[in-house]
Amino acid sequence: MEKEFELIHFHMYDPSGPSFFKSSKNDTSKAFYIYCSNKNKCDLYNRKECVCRNSLKNSMCPYGKSTSEEGYTRRSVKFRKWMNEIKSKHDNVSQLSSPSGKMSIVGEYVYLPYDFIDLSKNIPFLTIGTYFSNGSKFIKIDDFTIETVLIIIKFIPQALFGGEINDYQDKQVPRFIQHLIEVFPELYKELLEKNSDIQDIVNKFTNVGRKAYLKTTNSNCVAYSGKLCSWYYDGDYITTNYLNGLFNPIKSFDSVEVKIKVNDDSIVEILRDDQVNINTIFID
C-alpha cells in the first residue's frame, strides 16, 4: 500500500529580508515543504519538530520527504507577487523546528540523535555513517534491544587520524542513558541488571540546563533568573517585579508586577533540580 503524505511544514526564503549572510540580487526566493505519512505517531511532531528540517545533519526520516520550489530574484517584477501567492496558499501550514536532540519514538523506529553514534557498524541503523557523511539516526524499534543498548554504551568511536573521540563517552552516553530512563524505563531497568556500573553515571545526573515544558515543572519556583530580573512561576503565570525604565509610563509609583499567562507550549530552561518532578516533560 502506497504511503499517503500530508504537508506538515512550510517556510520561505526571502533574499530581500534580514539574514546572517549577505545575499545577492541574483539570489532567488524559495519555498520549502515537508511531507509526512506518520505525524500522529511521532514524538518529534508532537514537540513541533521534524528531522527533515535538519536533513544535512541527519538522514531523512523514513516517513518524511522534503521538496522546494524556486521563485524569482529581486530584479524580477514577479518577485514579490510570487512570494505573496505562495504564502497565501499555505497560511494554515505549521512551521516546525529542527530536532532538539532527544531520543524519540517515530512510528516503528527510534530516533537516536547522538554525535558520533552512527559511526558504529554494530548498531543496526538504517544506514551507517562515515567521517565524511552522516548515517541514519533511525533504528527499528524491534532492534532496539538490551543488546543494542549495551553496544551503544560501550562504543568507543575513533577519530579520523587516530585516537578516541572522548566526547562520546563523556557527554553522549550520559545523555543517552538519561533519555533512556525517560523514554524506555523498562529497558533502563534491564540495563541496570546487566551493568550495575551505570548507576554511577546516573548518580551524577543533573537536569540543570535542560529545557522542559513549563507547565510540567513544579510551581512556586523561579522560572528564569538573569542579571536584571527574575521570573517566578506560580502554576498559571510567570511574574516579575522588574520594570525597564525605557518603558515606564510614569515617574513615581509604589510597586509593579508584570504577569505572563503560560500555555501548554511554554518552555523553560531548568535552573535547579528541585524544579522538576516525575511528570516533567523534557524536550532535550
C-alpha positions as CSV (number, residue, x, y, z in Angstrom):
1,M,0.0,0.0,0.0
2,E,1.4,3.4,-1.1
3,K,2.1,5.9,1.7
4,E,-0.2,8.9,1.9
5,F,1.8,12.0,2.6
6,E,0.5,15.2,4.2
7,L,2.0,18.6,4.1
8,I,3.2,19.4,7.7
9,H,5.7,22.2,7.2
10,F,6.2,25.3,5.1
11,H,8.6,28.1,5.1
12,M,10.1,30.6,2.7
13,Y,13.4,32.1,2.0
14,D,13.2,35.8,1.1
15,P,16.6,37.1,-0.1
16,S,15.5,40.7,0.5
17,G,14.9,40.0,4.2
18,P,17.3,40.2,7.1
19,S,19.9,37.4,7.1
20,F,23.2,36.4,8.8
21,F,24.6,36.0,5.3
22,K,24.8,38.8,2.8
23,S,22.5,37.9,-0.2
24,S,23.0,38.8,-3.8
25,K,20.4,40.5,-6.0
26,N,20.7,37.3,-8.1
27,D,19.6,35.1,-5.2
28,T,16.1,33.6,-5.8
29,S,13.2,33.3,-3.4
30,K,12.4,29.7,-2.4
31,A,9.6,27.8,-0.8
32,F,10.3,24.7,1.3
33,Y,7.9,21.9,2.0
34,I,7.9,18.8,4.3
35,Y,5.5,16.0,3.8
36,C,4.9,13.2,6.3
37,S,3.0,9.9,6.3
38,N,3.2,9.3,10.1
39,K,2.7,12.5,12.0
40,N,0.2,11.0,14.5
41,K,2.8,8.5,15.8
42,C,5.8,10.8,16.1
43,D,7.3,12.2,19.3
44,L,9.1,14.8,17.3
45,Y,6.0,16.1,15.6
46,N,4.2,16.3,19.0
47,R,7.0,18.7,20.0
48,K,6.6,20.7,16.8
49,E,9.9,19.4,15.5
50,C,10.9,17.4,12.4
51,V,14.1,15.6,11.3
52,C,13.6,16.8,7.8
53,R,14.2,20.4,8.9
54,N,17.8,19.3,9.5
55,S,18.4,16.9,6.7
56,L,22.1,17.9,6.2
57,K,23.0,16.7,9.7
58,N,20.7,13.7,10.0
59,S,19.5,11.5,7.2
60,M,15.9,11.9,6.2
61,C,13.1,10.4,8.2
62,P,11.7,7.1,6.9
63,Y,8.2,8.7,7.0
64,G,9.1,12.1,5.5
65,K,10.2,13.8,2.4
66,S,11.0,17.4,1.5
67,T,10.7,19.4,-1.6
68,S,11.4,23.0,-2.6
69,E,10.2,25.4,-5.2
70,E,12.3,28.2,-6.7
71,G,10.9,31.7,-7.3
72,Y,12.4,34.8,-8.7
73,T,15.3,37.2,-8.0
74,R,14.7,40.7,-6.5
75,R,15.4,42.0,-10.0
76,S,12.2,40.4,-11.3
77,V,8.8,42.2,-11.3
78,K,7.3,38.8,-10.3
79,F,9.5,38.5,-7.2
80,R,7.1,39.9,-4.5
81,K,3.9,38.7,-6.2
82,W,5.1,35.1,-6.4
83,M,6.1,35.1,-2.7
84,N,2.8,36.5,-1.6
85,E,0.8,34.0,-3.7
86,I,2.8,31.1,-2.2
87,K,2.4,32.4,1.3
88,S,-1.4,32.9,1.0
89,K,-1.8,29.3,-0.2
90,H,-0.1,27.9,2.9
91,D,-1.3,30.2,5.7
92,N,-2.7,27.2,7.6
93,V,0.5,25.1,7.4
94,S,2.7,24.9,10.5
95,Q,6.4,25.8,10.7
96,L,8.3,23.1,12.6
97,S,11.7,23.4,14.3
98,S,14.8,21.3,13.9
99,P,15.1,18.4,16.4
100,S,16.1,19.4,19.9
101,G,18.3,16.3,20.4
102,K,16.2,13.9,22.4
103,M,15.7,10.2,21.8
104,S,12.3,9.9,20.3
105,I,9.9,7.2,19.1
106,V,8.9,7.8,15.4
107,G,6.4,5.2,14.3
108,E,8.2,1.9,14.1
109,Y,11.6,3.5,14.7
110,V,13.7,5.0,17.4
111,Y,15.5,8.3,16.6
112,L,18.9,8.5,18.3
113,P,20.3,12.0,17.8
114,Y,23.7,11.5,19.4
115,D,27.0,12.7,18.0
116,F,29.3,10.0,16.5
117,I,26.9,7.2,17.3
118,D,26.2,6.5,13.6
119,L,29.9,5.6,13.1
120,S,29.3,2.3,14.8
121,K,29.0,-0.6,12.4
122,N,27.4,-2.8,15.1
123,I,24.3,-0.7,15.7
124,P,21.6,-1.6,13.2
125,F,20.9,1.9,11.9
126,L,19.1,2.2,8.5
127,T,22.5,3.4,7.1
128,I,25.9,3.6,8.6
129,G,27.8,6.9,8.7
130,T,31.4,7.7,7.8
131,Y,33.8,10.5,8.7
132,F,32.6,12.4,5.6
133,S,28.9,11.7,5.6
134,N,26.2,11.2,8.2
135,G,24.5,7.9,8.6
136,S,20.9,7.4,9.6
137,K,20.0,8.1,13.2
138,F,17.0,5.8,12.9
139,I,16.8,2.2,14.1
140,K,13.8,-0.2,14.0
141,I,12.1,-0.3,17.4
142,D,12.3,-4.1,17.3
143,D,16.1,-3.9,17.0
144,F,16.3,-1.5,20.0
145,T,17.0,-4.3,22.5
146,I,19.2,-4.5,25.6
147,E,22.0,-5.9,23.4
148,T,21.8,-2.8,21.2
149,V,21.7,-0.6,24.2
150,L,24.9,-2.2,25.6
151,I,26.6,-1.8,22.2
152,I,25.7,1.9,22.3
153,I,27.1,2.4,25.8
154,K,30.3,0.5,25.2
155,F,31.0,2.0,21.8
156,I,34.3,4.0,21.5
157,P,34.5,6.0,18.3
158,Q,37.9,6.7,16.8
159,A,38.9,10.0,15.3
160,L,39.8,10.1,11.6
161,F,43.6,10.4,12.3
162,G,43.6,8.1,15.3
163,G,42.7,8.3,19.0
164,E,39.4,8.0,20.9
165,I,36.7,10.7,20.5
166,N,36.3,11.3,24.2
167,D,33.2,13.5,23.8
168,Y,31.1,10.4,23.0
169,Q,31.7,8.6,26.3
170,D,31.9,11.8,28.4
171,K,28.8,13.6,27.0
172,Q,26.8,11.5,24.6
173,V,26.5,8.3,26.6
174,P,25.2,10.1,29.8
175,R,22.6,11.9,27.6
176,F,21.6,8.6,26.0
177,I,21.1,7.0,29.4
178,Q,19.2,10.0,30.7
179,H,16.8,9.8,27.8
180,L,16.6,6.0,28.1
181,I,15.2,6.4,31.6
182,E,12.5,8.8,30.3
183,V,11.5,7.1,27.1
184,F,12.2,3.4,27.8
185,P,12.1,3.0,31.6
186,E,11.7,-0.8,31.4
187,L,14.7,-1.2,29.1
188,Y,16.7,1.0,31.6
189,K,15.8,-1.4,34.4
190,E,17.1,-4.2,32.3
191,L,20.3,-2.3,31.6
192,L,20.9,-1.8,35.4
193,E,20.6,-5.6,35.9
194,K,23.2,-6.2,33.1
195,N,25.6,-3.4,34.1
196,S,25.3,-2.1,37.6
197,D,28.1,0.5,36.9
198,I,25.5,2.5,35.0
199,Q,24.2,3.7,38.4
200,D,27.4,5.6,39.0
201,I,26.7,7.6,35.8
202,V,23.0,8.2,36.9
203,N,24.1,9.4,40.3
204,K,25.9,12.3,38.6
205,F,22.9,13.4,36.6
206,T,21.5,16.9,36.8
207,N,18.6,18.5,34.9
208,V,20.1,22.0,35.2
209,G,20.4,23.5,31.8
210,R,17.8,21.2,30.1
211,K,14.7,22.5,28.6
212,A,11.2,21.4,29.6
213,Y,7.6,22.3,29.2
214,L,7.0,24.9,32.0
215,K,3.5,23.5,32.9
216,T,5.0,20.1,33.7
217,T,7.6,21.6,36.2
218,N,7.0,22.4,39.9
219,S,5.1,25.6,40.6
220,N,6.2,28.2,43.2
221,C,9.7,28.2,41.7
222,V,11.9,30.8,39.9
223,A,11.5,30.1,36.2
224,Y,14.1,32.5,35.0
225,S,16.9,34.4,36.7
226,G,19.0,37.0,34.9
227,K,21.2,40.0,35.8
228,L,18.3,42.4,35.5
229,C,15.4,40.4,36.7
230,S,13.9,37.1,37.8
231,W,10.6,35.5,36.8
232,Y,8.6,33.4,39.3
233,Y,6.2,30.6,38.2
234,D,3.0,30.1,40.2
235,G,1.4,27.4,38.1
236,D,-0.5,29.7,35.8
237,Y,1.6,32.8,35.3
238,I,5.2,33.8,35.4
239,T,5.6,37.2,37.2
240,T,8.4,39.7,37.8
241,N,8.7,42.9,39.8
242,Y,11.2,44.4,37.3
243,L,10.2,47.2,35.0
244,N,12.6,48.5,32.4
245,G,12.9,52.3,32.7
246,L,12.6,52.7,28.9
247,F,9.0,51.5,29.0
248,N,8.0,53.2,32.3
249,P,4.9,55.3,31.7
250,I,5.1,57.2,35.0
251,K,8.0,58.6,37.1
252,S,6.7,57.7,40.6
253,F,5.0,54.5,41.8
254,D,4.9,52.2,44.8
255,S,5.3,48.8,43.1
256,V,5.0,47.0,39.8
257,E,4.1,43.5,38.7
258,V,4.4,42.1,35.2
259,K,2.4,38.8,34.5
260,I,2.6,36.5,31.6
261,K,0.0,33.7,31.2
262,V,1.7,30.5,30.2
263,N,0.3,27.8,27.9
264,D,1.0,24.2,27.2
265,D,3.8,25.1,24.8
266,S,5.7,27.3,27.1
267,I,9.3,26.1,27.5
268,V,11.7,26.9,30.3
269,E,15.4,26.2,30.9
270,I,15.8,24.3,34.3
271,L,17.7,26.3,36.9
272,R,17.6,23.9,39.8
273,D,16.9,20.2,40.1
274,D,14.0,20.8,42.5
275,Q,12.1,22.4,39.6
276,V,11.4,19.0,38.1
277,N,9.3,16.1,39.1
278,I,8.4,12.6,37.7
279,N,5.9,14.2,35.4
280,T,8.2,16.8,33.9
281,I,8.5,16.5,30.1
282,F,11.8,17.5,28.7
283,I,12.4,18.4,25.1
284,D,16.2,17.7,25.1
